[in-house]
Amino acid sequence: MRDILVHATRYDHWTPSTLYAAYLAGRLRASITAVWCEPPVDAVVVGDVGGVVALAAVAPASHLDAARAVADRFTGWSASQGAAHAEWLVCETEPDLALQQLARWHDLVVLGQGRNAPWGSESALAEILVRSQKPCLIVPEDVHVEHRLHKAAIAWNGSAAASAAVHDAISLLGLCEHVVVISGARPPGMASRQPRLDLPLFLERHGVRAEWTELDETSSQPAEEALLEEATNAQADLLVMGGFGRSRLSEWVLGGVTRHMLMHSPIPVFMRH
């Protein structure tokens, strides 16, 4: 994992997701790219001079110049965190469109999630998770996140998404002193004859020793709540899991477990669709 992309939602100070991305870049001696986006002003009806004047009167002043001015401060600060290289980009476009494009030449996308995250809708976040085809690390913005990788939890059900998440997260798992695998039931319809990742063997080959715990399938507690409770009880600093999204009426929507983890997890969630 050599190139980390983070969506910077502020330029006057670094938010939890930007801080965490720089921490990972330092631990991995990786490069970090931060992108700050200013959505374009909605177009008015062509020829509506009055509308143009009214829009100019109420539209906030552009922050583009102020955002560009912090490039040196960001690169210098990132270098002090141990990042091998840092770049600060400013775009005048919607954040989800910029991130989908930039994700193509990065190994990991770091996003903030919380009341102040400027996604506007679940579908915008789902678009990034699904269309980027890159692992995304979601950092909660409304709680204090410790910058450490002491213990990680893996949500495991043998699915393709879970296998891809573990594969892409292996460099982060290798930094952890402890790893716990939280095993649940295989998803319905998963063919038993299809080849599946031998998770214990895969982790062992990469020098990751893990303990194993099983979710209680007889419990009436919803699976997403039980999973989050197990990860919290294990005092995990990171949760690795497969994500799920599907297209519905031309919009991407998240699965129930995926949505619950993104909205309620107090720890960063490493997710791969």
PEURHU-V386387 format. One record per backbone hydrogen bond with DSSP energy under -0.5 kcal/mol. NH is the residue of the N-H (numbers start at 1). CO is the residue of the C=O. Records with the same first field share a line. If there is no record, write none. Layout:
BEGIN
NH->CO / CO
END
This chain:
BEGIN
4->31
5->108
6->33
7->110
8->6 / 35
9->7
19->15
20->16
21->17
22->18
23->19
24->20
25->21
26->22
27->23
28->24
29->25
30->25
31->2
32->85
33->4
34->87
35->6
36->89
38->91
39->37
48->45
49->47
52->48
53->49
54->50
55->51
56->52
57->53
58->54
59->55
67->63
68->64
69->65
70->67
71->68
74->70
75->71
76->72
77->73
78->74
79->75
80->76
81->77 / 78
82->79
83->78
84->30
85->30
87->32
89->34 / 87
91->36
93->91
98->94
99->95
100->96
101->97
102->98
103->99
104->101
105->102
106->103
107->3
108->3
109->135
110->5
111->109 / 137
113->139
117->114
119->117
120->117
125->121
126->122
127->123
128->124
129->125
130->126
131->127
132->128
135->107
136->271
137->109
138->136 / 269
139->111 / 137
140->138
141->113
142->113
146->144
148->146
152->178
153->238
154->180
155->153 / 240
156->154 / 182
163->159
164->160
165->161
166->162
167->163
168->164
169->165
170->166 / 167
172->169
173->169
174->170
175->172
176->172 / 173
177->150
178->150
179->209
180->152
181->211
182->154 / 180
183->181 / 213
184->156
190->187
191->189
194->191
199->197
202->198
203->199
204->200
205->201
206->202
207->204
208->203
209->207
211->179
213->181
215->183
217->215
219->216
226->222
227->223
228->224
229->225
230->226
231->227
232->228
233->229
234->230
235->232
236->231
237->151
238->151
239->268
240->153
241->270
243->272
246->253
248->251
251->248
253->246
255->244
259->255
260->256
261->257
262->258
263->259
264->260
265->261
268->237
269->138
270->239 / 268
271->136 / 269
272->241
273->129
END
